[in-house]
């Protein structure tokens, strides 16, 4: 193994250390002597040793040398924490003497519990052979550094300070947003808190804090920790995006794909419980990449659709993906690895948390402003009503003070003012229930009205009829003359319906498309037939004009009457719809009444 590390360019600086080769154990475990004598060693030429899919036990050989014997001890620093077992042996290359050994070095915490750091006992020596036996249940990436002892101690203090600040910042954001969630009861804050908590566990798992102090001695959790804590943030991130970007209200691929990704991560979590390491790690890494790209795509699409929250997700996700990509490229030898790449991901995570926290606050403020504007508008309408009421009272007061010959006149003025106020209130209420094109009541208001009229019919026994009409060949009219002409015809037909029905005390609604329906309280089927025929005749006689074109329009109508106490809105609508269908089948431009259904229900009620 000819590869040679020579950190002699500056003895006071840390140096990356590249293995000269590695040996994969097969069969019985090897001790140090057997491993050194084995013939299966493979050369390692890239800066980092990367072994995927849980290599199991592997021996690694390092051969650092210096131009002259060392005046101080050096520290071997291994910055990968997903290890089940680690044994370290340091030998002098010239004499073969064992200078230091750390069997089960994952339990060693005399110098630094995380990341793993071991004194070489190399003072006075020039060339070393270092053997590492590593048991990695998951993927293995091995960034190794050599540190002068005094420099490593200062580095350790600085690293612990920055790590404490980083974890403290995450904890503060978690507590802050948890308090907001408890205060405002917004689901997005709850999912965000779970996401931050999962990121916190992922961070202490990746940087070694968890392995050193929490689960390193738990034989069940230790081999599963990376998979569980790497998968959980993605599950909560998907659920957070669903709530924050309101994907649950979306239609099409946005909603079902979000649900699919959430189920994927839930199954991955179960997989890590039952099948830790190996293929599950590869599935997690691939799923992480695809999920990040999916999250960016969804955020961009939602942003382009007008949801301002999408731009914050794009920014937050982009920052994290850039940091994680740089770390991934360094850990896979695609770019030169640098010591600060591990910290870069922490910076990306922190920036992502800050951006998402700002996004949540901005959304809450925006919703609060919208609510405030709605309240102000409501208050304005209330003040106007109060002013109108005060004016009416003032008119009434003045009318009482005038001469007797002016009483009738002033009383009429007061009544007119009150009537105008009532009309305005009714108009405001009606507009919320009005079809925007025809000015008729909309489908929602019709559904409410028919329920009320059925209850009145059951209570009083007064007749109740429905008239339903559908413009003949309306699709062909739209295709031939255009949709603007179709809209003009709909508005003309709606005006004729109102002219016939409203004087009779009925209510007209646009039922859907070119279908119009009228509720006729206190009207039997005979009179309803008469009104329907008037509507049909007027529409046939009155052409529609659009862009200087004269368009003839006809309509088919069906009539039905509620027969007994068991009549429901659905049944009455079904009967009038059947009548309309018969009118269409009879050649269109005619009126058909459902006398048969009426007689059948009457006979059934009598029996």
C-alpha positions as CSV (number, residue, x, y, z in Angstrom):
1,X,0.0,0.0,0.0
2,X,2.0,2.9,-1.4
3,X,-0.3,5.8,-0.5
4,X,1.5,8.1,1.9
5,X,0.1,11.0,4.0
6,X,2.6,13.7,4.7
7,X,1.1,16.5,6.9
8,X,4.5,18.2,7.2
9,X,3.5,21.3,5.3
10,X,2.5,22.9,8.6
11,X,2.8,21.0,11.9
12,X,0.5,23.4,13.7
13,X,-2.5,22.9,11.4
14,X,-5.1,20.0,11.2
15,X,-4.8,17.8,8.1
16,X,-7.2,15.5,6.4
17,X,-6.2,11.9,6.5
18,X,-6.9,9.4,3.6
19,X,-6.9,5.7,4.2
20,X,-4.3,3.6,2.3
21,X,-6.8,0.7,2.0
22,X,-9.6,-1.2,3.6
23,X,-10.5,-4.8,4.3
24,X,-14.0,-6.2,4.5
25,X,-14.5,-9.0,7.0
26,X,-16.2,-12.1,5.9
27,X,-17.0,-14.9,8.2
28,X,-15.3,-14.9,11.6
29,X,-14.2,-11.6,13.2
30,X,-10.5,-10.9,12.8
31,X,-8.1,-9.6,15.4
32,X,-5.4,-7.1,14.7
33,X,-2.7,-9.6,13.8
34,X,-5.0,-11.5,11.5
35,X,-6.2,-8.4,9.8
36,X,-2.7,-7.1,9.1
37,X,-1.7,-10.5,7.6
38,X,-4.9,-10.8,5.5
39,X,-4.6,-10.7,1.7
40,X,-7.9,-9.1,0.9
41,X,-6.9,-5.5,1.4
42,X,-8.2,-3.1,-1.2
43,X,-6.4,0.2,-2.1
44,X,-8.2,3.5,-1.4
45,X,-7.3,6.4,-3.7
46,X,-10.1,8.9,-3.2
47,X,-9.9,11.4,-0.3
48,X,-12.9,9.9,1.6
49,X,-13.7,6.3,2.1
50,X,-17.4,5.8,1.2
51,X,-19.1,2.4,1.7
52,X,-22.9,2.2,1.2
53,X,-25.6,-0.3,2.2
54,X,-24.2,-1.2,5.6
55,X,-20.8,-2.8,5.0
56,X,-20.7,-4.5,8.4
57,X,-17.2,-4.9,9.9
58,X,-14.4,-3.3,7.9
59,X,-10.7,-2.8,8.7
60,X,-9.1,0.5,7.6
61,X,-5.4,1.2,7.4
62,X,-3.9,4.7,7.8
63,X,-0.2,5.5,7.4
64,X,0.6,9.1,8.5
65,X,4.3,10.2,8.6
66,X,6.2,13.3,9.5
67,X,9.6,14.5,8.3
68,X,11.0,14.3,11.9
69,X,9.9,12.9,15.2
70,X,6.9,14.7,16.8
71,X,7.4,17.1,19.7
72,X,3.8,16.8,20.9
73,X,1.0,14.3,20.7
74,X,-1.6,14.4,17.9
75,X,-5.3,13.6,17.9
76,X,-7.1,11.3,15.4
77,X,-10.6,12.8,14.8
78,X,-13.3,10.7,13.1
79,X,-16.3,12.8,12.1
80,X,-18.9,10.1,11.4
81,X,-21.1,9.0,14.2
82,X,-23.3,6.3,12.7
83,X,-21.1,3.5,14.0
84,X,-22.2,0.4,16.1
85,X,-18.6,-0.5,17.1
86,X,-15.2,1.1,16.6
87,X,-11.8,-0.3,17.6
88,X,-8.6,1.8,17.2
89,X,-5.0,0.6,17.2
90,X,-1.9,2.8,16.8
91,X,1.5,1.3,16.1
92,X,4.9,2.6,15.4
93,X,5.8,1.8,11.8
94,X,9.5,1.2,12.5
95,X,9.3,-1.0,15.6
96,X,5.8,-2.3,15.3
97,X,5.2,-1.4,19.0
98,X,1.6,-0.8,20.0
99,X,1.4,2.9,21.1
100,X,-2.3,3.1,21.9
101,X,-5.4,1.0,21.6
102,X,-9.1,1.8,22.1
103,X,-11.2,-1.4,21.9
104,X,-14.9,-0.5,21.7
105,X,-13.9,3.0,21.1
106,X,-17.5,4.0,20.6
107,X,-17.6,3.9,24.5
108,X,-14.5,6.1,24.8
109,X,-15.2,9.6,26.2
110,X,-12.0,10.5,27.9
111,X,-11.0,13.2,25.4
112,X,-14.2,14.0,23.5
113,X,-17.4,12.0,23.4
114,X,-18.4,13.5,20.1
115,X,-17.1,13.3,17.5
116,X,-14.8,10.4,18.1
117,X,-11.3,11.7,19.0
118,X,-8.3,9.6,20.1
119,X,-4.8,10.6,21.3
120,X,-2.2,8.8,19.1
121,X,0.5,8.8,21.9
122,X,2.8,9.7,19.0
123,X,5.2,12.2,20.7
124,X,8.7,11.2,19.7
125,X,7.6,9.0,16.8
126,X,7.8,9.8,13.1
127,X,5.8,7.2,11.1
128,X,2.7,5.4,12.3
129,X,0.4,2.6,11.2
130,X,-3.2,3.1,12.4
131,X,-5.8,0.4,12.1
132,X,-9.5,1.0,12.6
133,X,-12.1,-1.8,12.9
134,X,-15.5,-0.3,12.2
135,X,-18.9,-2.0,12.4
136,X,-21.4,0.2,10.5
137,X,-24.9,-1.1,10.3
138,X,-25.8,1.7,7.8
139,X,-23.8,3.6,5.2
140,X,-20.2,4.5,6.1
141,X,-18.5,7.8,5.1
142,X,-15.2,8.3,6.8
143,X,-13.9,11.9,7.0
144,X,-10.7,11.7,9.1
145,X,-8.6,14.6,10.5
146,X,-5.2,14.8,12.3
147,X,-5.0,17.6,14.9
148,X,-2.2,18.9,17.1
149,X,-3.3,18.3,20.6
150,X,-3.3,22.0,21.7
151,X,-5.2,23.1,18.5
152,X,-7.8,20.4,18.9
153,X,-8.7,21.5,22.4
154,X,-9.4,25.0,21.3
155,X,-11.3,23.7,18.3
156,X,-13.4,21.5,20.6
157,X,-14.3,24.5,22.8
158,X,-15.3,26.6,19.8
159,X,-17.3,23.7,18.3
160,X,-19.2,23.0,21.5
161,X,-20.0,26.7,21.8
162,X,-21.4,27.0,18.3
163,X,-23.2,23.7,18.6
164,X,-24.8,24.9,21.9
165,X,-25.9,28.2,20.2
166,X,-27.3,26.3,17.3
167,X,-29.3,23.8,19.4
168,X,-30.4,26.6,21.6
169,X,-31.6,28.6,18.6
170,X,-33.7,25.6,17.5
171,X,-35.0,25.1,21.0
172,X,-36.0,28.8,21.2
173,X,-37.8,28.6,17.9
174,X,-39.6,25.4,19.0
175,X,-40.8,27.0,22.3
176,X,-41.7,30.3,20.6
177,X,-43.8,28.6,17.9
178,X,-45.3,26.1,20.4
179,X,-46.5,29.1,22.5
180,X,-48.0,30.6,19.4
181,X,-49.7,27.3,18.5
182,X,-51.2,27.1,22.0
183,X,-52.3,30.7,21.7
184,X,-53.8,30.9,18.2
185,X,-54.6,27.2,17.7
186,X,-53.5,27.2,14.0
187,X,-52.6,23.7,12.8
188,X,-49.6,25.0,10.7
189,X,-47.8,26.0,13.9
190,X,-48.4,22.6,15.4
191,X,-46.9,20.8,12.4
192,X,-44.1,23.3,12.3
193,X,-43.3,22.6,16.0
194,X,-43.1,18.9,15.3
195,X,-40.9,19.6,12.3
196,X,-38.5,21.6,14.4
197,X,-38.5,19.0,17.1
198,X,-37.6,16.3,14.5
199,X,-34.9,18.4,13.0
200,X,-33.5,18.9,16.6
201,X,-33.3,15.1,17.0
202,X,-31.8,14.6,13.5
203,X,-29.1,17.2,14.3
204,X,-28.1,15.7,17.6
205,X,-28.1,12.3,15.9
206,X,-25.9,13.4,13.0
207,X,-23.4,15.4,15.1
208,X,-22.9,12.7,17.6
209,X,-24.6,14.2,20.7
210,X,-27.4,11.7,20.7
211,X,-25.0,8.7,20.3
212,X,-22.8,10.0,23.0
213,X,-25.4,10.9,25.7
214,X,-28.8,9.6,24.8
215,X,-29.0,6.3,22.9
216,X,-25.4,5.2,22.3
217,X,-25.8,2.4,24.9
218,X,-29.3,1.3,23.8
219,X,-28.7,-1.8,21.6
220,X,-32.2,-1.5,20.0
221,X,-32.2,2.2,19.2
222,X,-28.6,2.8,18.3
223,X,-28.6,0.9,15.0
224,X,-32.0,2.5,14.1
225,X,-31.4,6.1,15.2
226,X,-30.1,7.5,11.9
227,X,-32.9,6.0,9.9
228,X,-35.7,7.0,12.3
229,X,-34.4,10.6,12.9
230,X,-33.6,11.1,9.2
231,X,-37.0,10.1,8.1
232,X,-39.2,11.8,10.7
233,X,-38.3,15.4,9.5
234,X,-39.5,14.6,6.0
235,X,-42.8,13.1,7.3
236,X,-43.5,16.2,9.4
237,X,-42.3,18.5,6.6
238,X,-44.8,17.0,4.2
239,X,-47.6,17.4,6.7
240,X,-46.5,21.0,7.5
241,X,-46.6,21.8,3.8
242,X,-50.0,20.3,3.5
243,X,-51.3,22.6,6.2
244,X,-49.2,25.7,5.4
245,X,-49.8,25.7,1.7
246,X,-53.5,24.5,2.1
247,X,-52.9,21.5,-0.1
248,X,-55.8,19.7,1.5
249,X,-58.1,22.2,-0.2
250,X,-56.4,21.8,-3.6
251,X,-57.6,19.6,-6.4
252,X,-55.7,17.2,-8.7
253,X,-52.1,16.1,-8.3
254,X,-51.2,18.6,-5.5
255,X,-53.4,16.9,-2.9
256,X,-53.0,13.2,-3.8
257,X,-49.2,13.5,-4.4
258,X,-48.8,15.1,-1.0
259,X,-50.8,12.3,0.6
260,X,-48.8,9.7,-1.3
261,X,-45.5,11.2,-0.1
262,X,-46.7,11.3,3.5
263,X,-47.7,7.6,3.4
264,X,-44.3,6.8,1.9
265,X,-42.4,8.4,4.8
266,X,-44.8,6.7,7.3
267,X,-43.9,3.3,5.7
268,X,-40.2,4.2,5.7
269,X,-40.4,4.9,9.4
270,X,-42.0,1.4,10.0
271,X,-39.3,-0.1,7.7
272,X,-36.5,1.4,9.9
273,X,-38.1,-0.2,13.0
274,X,-38.3,-3.7,11.5
275,X,-35.4,-3.6,9.0
276,X,-32.8,-1.2,10.3
277,X,-29.8,-0.3,8.1
278,X,-28.9,-1.8,4.7
279,X,-31.5,-1.1,1.9
280,X,-33.6,1.1,4.1
281,X,-30.8,3.7,4.3
282,X,-30.6,3.7,0.5
283,X,-34.4,4.1,0.3
284,X,-34.3,7.0,2.8
285,X,-31.5,8.8,0.9
286,X,-33.3,8.4,-2.4
287,X,-36.6,9.4,-0.9
288,X,-35.0,12.5,0.7
289,X,-33.7,13.8,-2.6
290,X,-37.0,13.2,-4.4
291,X,-39.0,14.7,-1.5
292,X,-36.9,17.8,-1.5
293,X,-37.4,18.2,-5.3
294,X,-41.1,17.5,-4.8
295,X,-41.4,20.1,-2.1
296,X,-39.7,22.8,-4.3
297,X,-42.0,21.9,-7.2
298,X,-45.2,22.1,-5.1
299,X,-44.1,25.4,-3.6
300,X,-43.3,26.9,-7.0
301,X,-46.7,25.7,-8.4
302,X,-48.6,27.1,-5.4
303,X,-46.7,30.4,-5.6
304,X,-47.5,30.7,-9.3
305,X,-51.2,30.1,-8.4
306,X,-51.1,33.2,-6.2
307,X,-50.4,31.7,-2.7
308,X,-47.7,34.1,-1.3
309,X,-46.7,31.4,1.2
310,X,-45.1,29.4,-1.6
311,X,-42.3,31.9,-2.1
312,X,-41.1,31.4,1.5
313,X,-41.1,27.7,1.1
314,X,-39.1,28.0,-2.1
315,X,-36.5,30.2,-0.3
316,X,-36.3,28.0,2.8
317,X,-36.1,24.7,0.9
318,X,-33.6,26.2,-1.5
319,X,-31.2,27.3,1.3
320,X,-31.4,23.9,2.9
321,X,-30.9,22.0,-0.4
322,X,-27.9,24.1,-1.3
323,X,-26.2,23.4,2.0
324,X,-27.1,19.7,1.9
325,X,-26.0,19.3,-1.7
326,X,-22.6,20.7,-0.9
327,X,-22.3,18.3,2.1
328,X,-23.4,15.4,0.0
329,X,-21.0,16.2,-2.8
330,X,-18.1,16.4,-0.3
331,X,-19.0,13.2,1.5
332,X,-19.2,11.3,-1.9
333,X,-15.8,12.6,-3.2
334,X,-17.5,14.6,-6.0
335,X,-15.9,17.7,-4.7
336,X,-13.0,18.2,-2.2
337,X,-14.2,17.6,1.3
338,X,-13.8,20.5,3.8
339,X,-14.1,20.5,7.5
340,X,-16.8,23.1,7.6
341,X,-19.2,21.1,5.3
342,X,-20.8,19.4,8.3
343,X,-21.5,22.8,9.8
344,X,-22.9,24.2,6.5
345,X,-25.9,21.9,6.7
346,X,-26.6,23.2,10.3
347,X,-26.5,26.7,8.9
348,X,-28.9,25.7,6.1
349,X,-31.3,24.2,8.6
350,X,-31.2,27.2,10.9
351,X,-31.9,29.6,8.0
352,X,-34.7,27.3,6.8
353,X,-36.3,27.4,10.3
354,X,-36.0,31.2,10.4
355,X,-37.6,31.7,7.0
356,X,-40.4,29.3,7.7
357,X,-41.0,31.0,11.1
358,X,-41.2,34.4,9.4
359,X,-43.5,32.9,6.8
360,X,-45.9,31.6,9.5
361,X,-45.9,35.0,11.2
362,X,-46.5,36.8,7.8
363,X,-49.4,34.5,7.1
364,X,-51.0,35.0,10.5
365,X,-50.6,38.8,10.1
366,X,-52.1,38.6,6.7
367,X,-55.1,36.7,7.9
368,X,-55.5,39.0,10.8
369,X,-55.5,42.0,8.5
370,X,-58.1,40.4,6.2
371,X,-60.3,39.8,9.3
372,X,-59.8,43.4,10.5
373,X,-60.8,44.7,7.0
374,X,-63.9,42.5,7.1
375,X,-64.8,43.8,10.6
376,X,-64.2,47.4,9.5
377,X,-66.5,46.8,6.5
378,X,-69.2,45.3,8.7
379,X,-68.9,48.2,11.1
380,X,-69.2,50.7,8.2
381,X,-72.5,49.0,7.1
382,X,-73.7,49.0,10.7
383,X,-73.0,52.7,11.0
384,X,-74.8,53.5,7.8
385,X,-77.8,51.5,9.0
386,X,-77.7,53.4,12.3
387,X,-77.5,56.7,10.5
388,X,-80.4,55.8,8.3
389,X,-82.3,54.7,11.4
390,X,-81.5,58.0,13.1
391,X,-82.6,59.9,10.0
392,X,-85.9,58.0,10.0
393,X,-86.5,58.7,13.7
394,X,-85.7,62.4,13.1
395,X,-88.2,62.5,10.3
396,X,-90.8,60.9,12.5
397,X,-90.0,63.4,15.3
398,X,-90.4,66.3,13.0
399,X,-93.5,64.9,11.4
400,X,-95.2,64.8,14.9
401,X,-94.3,68.4,15.4
402,X,-95.9,69.7,12.2
403,X,-99.4,70.7,11.7
404,X,-102.1,68.1,11.4
405,X,-102.5,68.7,7.7
406,X,-98.9,67.6,7.1
407,X,-99.1,64.4,9.2
408,X,-100.1,62.2,6.3
409,X,-97.3,63.5,4.0
410,X,-94.6,63.1,6.6
411,X,-95.8,59.7,7.5
412,X,-95.5,58.6,3.9
413,X,-92.0,60.0,3.8
414,X,-91.0,58.0,6.9
415,X,-92.5,54.9,5.4
416,X,-90.6,55.5,2.2
417,X,-87.3,55.9,4.1
418,X,-87.9,52.7,6.1
419,X,-88.9,50.8,2.9
420,X,-85.8,52.0,1.1
421,X,-83.6,50.9,4.1
422,X,-85.3,47.5,4.0
423,X,-84.8,47.2,0.3
424,X,-81.1,48.0,0.7
425,X,-80.7,45.4,3.4
426,X,-82.6,42.8,1.3
427,X,-80.5,43.7,-1.7
428,X,-77.3,43.2,0.2
429,X,-78.5,39.9,1.6
430,X,-79.8,38.8,-1.8
431,X,-76.6,39.6,-3.7
432,X,-74.8,37.0,-1.7
433,X,-77.4,34.5,-2.9
434,X,-77.6,35.7,-6.5
435,X,-76.3,34.2,-9.7
436,X,-73.7,36.6,-11.2
437,X,-74.8,36.3,-14.8
438,X,-78.6,36.2,-14.8
439,X,-79.4,38.0,-11.5
440,X,-81.5,35.0,-10.4
441,X,-81.1,33.2,-7.1
442,X,-78.2,30.8,-7.1
443,X,-78.4,27.0,-6.5
444,X,-77.3,27.3,-2.9
445,X,-80.2,29.7,-2.1
446,X,-82.7,27.5,-4.0
447,X,-81.7,24.5,-1.9
448,X,-82.4,26.5,1.3
449,X,-85.7,27.9,-0.1
450,X,-87.1,24.5,-1.2
451,X,-86.4,23.1,2.3
452,X,-88.4,25.9,3.9
453,X,-91.3,25.7,1.4
454,X,-91.6,21.9,1.9
455,X,-91.8,22.5,5.7
456,X,-94.5,25.1,5.1
457,X,-96.4,22.8,2.8
458,X,-96.3,20.0,5.5
459,X,-97.5,22.5,8.1
460,X,-100.3,24.3,6.2
461,X,-101.2,21.8,3.4
462,X,-101.2,24.6,0.8
463,X,-100.3,23.5,-2.7
464,X,-96.6,23.7,-3.7
465,X,-95.4,23.4,-7.3
466,X,-92.1,23.5,-9.1
467,X,-91.4,24.6,-12.7
468,X,-88.1,23.6,-14.3
469,X,-87.0,24.7,-17.8
470,X,-84.0,24.0,-20.0
471,X,-83.1,25.9,-23.1
472,X,-83.3,23.8,-26.2
473,X,-80.1,23.1,-28.2
474,X,-78.1,25.6,-26.0
475,X,-74.8,23.9,-26.6
476,X,-75.2,24.3,-30.4
477,X,-76.2,27.9,-29.8
478,X,-73.0,28.5,-27.9
479,X,-70.9,26.7,-30.5
480,X,-72.5,28.7,-33.4
481,X,-72.9,32.2,-32.0
482,X,-70.3,32.1,-29.2
483,X,-70.5,32.1,-25.4
484,X,-71.2,35.9,-25.2
485,X,-74.4,35.4,-27.3
486,X,-75.3,32.4,-25.1
487,X,-74.9,34.6,-22.0
488,X,-77.1,37.2,-23.6
489,X,-79.8,34.6,-24.3
490,X,-79.6,33.3,-20.7
491,X,-80.1,36.9,-19.3
492,X,-83.1,37.5,-21.6
493,X,-84.7,34.2,-20.6
494,X,-84.1,34.9,-17.0
495,X,-85.9,38.3,-17.3
496,X,-89.0,36.5,-18.9
497,X,-89.0,34.0,-16.0
498,X,-89.0,36.8,-13.4
499,X,-91.7,38.8,-15.3
500,X,-94.0,35.7,-15.2
501,X,-93.2,34.2,-11.8
502,X,-92.4,37.1,-9.4
503,X,-95.9,38.7,-9.7
504,X,-97.3,35.3,-8.7
505,X,-95.3,35.2,-5.5
506,X,-92.8,32.6,-6.7
507,X,-89.0,32.5,-6.6
508,X,-86.8,31.9,-9.6
509,X,-83.2,30.4,-9.5
510,X,-80.6,29.3,-11.9
511,X,-80.4,25.6,-11.2
512,X,-77.3,24.9,-13.3
513,X,-75.9,25.7,-16.8
514,X,-79.0,26.6,-18.9
515,X,-81.5,25.1,-16.4
516,X,-83.9,27.5,-14.5
517,X,-86.3,26.5,-11.8
518,X,-89.1,28.2,-10.0
519,X,-90.7,27.5,-6.7
520,X,-94.5,28.3,-6.7
521,X,-96.0,28.4,-3.1
522,X,-99.8,28.2,-2.9
523,X,-100.0,27.2,-6.5
524,X,-101.5,23.9,-7.8
525,X,-100.2,22.1,-10.8
526,X,-102.9,23.5,-13.2
527,X,-101.9,27.1,-12.5
528,X,-98.3,26.2,-12.6
529,X,-98.9,24.7,-16.1
530,X,-100.5,27.9,-17.2
531,X,-97.5,30.0,-16.0
532,X,-95.0,27.6,-17.6
533,X,-96.9,27.9,-20.9
534,X,-96.7,31.7,-20.6
535,X,-92.9,31.5,-20.1
536,X,-92.6,29.1,-23.1
537,X,-94.7,31.3,-25.4
538,X,-92.9,34.5,-24.5
539,X,-89.5,33.0,-25.0
540,X,-90.5,31.6,-28.4
541,X,-92.0,35.0,-29.4
542,X,-89.1,37.1,-28.3
543,X,-85.8,36.7,-30.1
544,X,-82.5,37.4,-28.5
545,X,-80.1,40.1,-29.9
546,X,-76.3,39.9,-29.6
547,X,-73.8,41.8,-31.8
548,X,-76.6,42.8,-34.2
549,X,-77.6,39.2,-34.6
550,X,-81.2,38.0,-34.0
551,X,-81.3,34.6,-32.3
552,X,-84.4,32.5,-31.9
553,X,-84.6,30.6,-28.6
554,X,-87.0,27.9,-27.4
555,X,-87.4,26.2,-24.0
556,X,-88.7,22.9,-22.7
557,X,-90.4,22.9,-19.3
558,X,-91.5,20.4,-16.7
559,X,-94.1,20.9,-13.9
560,X,-94.6,18.9,-10.7
561,X,-96.7,19.4,-7.5
562,X,-96.0,18.2,-4.0
563,X,-98.6,15.5,-3.3
564,X,-98.5,14.5,0.4
565,X,-96.7,14.9,3.7
566,X,-94.0,12.5,2.8
567,X,-92.9,14.6,-0.2
568,X,-89.3,15.6,0.2
569,X,-87.3,18.3,-1.7
570,X,-85.3,15.6,-3.4
571,X,-88.5,13.7,-4.6
572,X,-90.2,16.9,-5.8
573,X,-87.1,17.9,-7.8
574,X,-86.8,14.4,-9.2
575,X,-90.5,14.6,-10.4
576,X,-90.1,18.0,-12.1
577,X,-86.8,16.8,-13.7
578,X,-88.7,13.8,-15.1
579,X,-91.3,16.1,-16.5
580,X,-88.6,18.2,-18.1
581,X,-87.1,15.0,-19.6
582,X,-90.4,14.1,-21.0
583,X,-90.8,17.5,-22.6
584,X,-87.4,17.1,-24.2
585,X,-88.4,13.7,-25.4
586,X,-91.7,15.0,-26.8
587,X,-89.8,17.2,-29.3
588,X,-88.8,20.2,-27.1
589,X,-90.5,23.7,-26.9
590,X,-93.4,22.3,-24.9
591,X,-94.6,21.9,-21.3
592,X,-95.2,18.6,-19.5
593,X,-96.7,18.1,-16.1
594,X,-96.1,15.1,-13.8
595,X,-99.8,14.3,-13.2
596,X,-99.1,10.5,-13.0
597,X,-96.7,11.0,-10.1
598,X,-99.1,13.3,-8.4
599,X,-102.0,10.8,-8.7
600,X,-99.7,7.9,-7.6
601,X,-98.6,9.7,-4.4
602,X,-102.2,10.8,-3.6
603,X,-103.5,7.2,-3.9
604,X,-100.6,5.9,-1.8
605,X,-101.3,8.6,0.9
606,X,-105.0,7.7,0.9
607,X,-104.2,4.0,1.4
